[in-house]
Amino acid sequence: MDFKEEIIGRLITIETMIKNKNKNACIDQIEKIAYIKIPKDSTDFIKKLRSDISRLINIIEEKDEDKFFEKLSKEARSLLALLEKMGLRL
């Protein structure tokens, strides 16, 4: 499984955990995404991917649960859309 497929799998899990309002499981999946090895090349796709993942990681700091799930859902959809643009489908 390459890094893009692994990220998609984690994002799908996050979407399920958002529906279940399980913040700790979402944080666990975000942390796992943070440790996925991404190639070091400097293509626009990789730069955008790293930026989106950084925003995803920053959501962990959100104290308000409703805002946490709202921001996480938005960022997860954005990241999925980016991966779909690169030819990956769910």
Protein Blocks (a to p, Z undefined) as FASTA:
>chain_A
ZZklmmmmmmmmmmmmmmnopaklmmmmmmmmmmpccdfbfcfklmmmmmmmmmmmmmmm
pmblmlmmmmmmmmmmmmmmmmmmnopaZZ
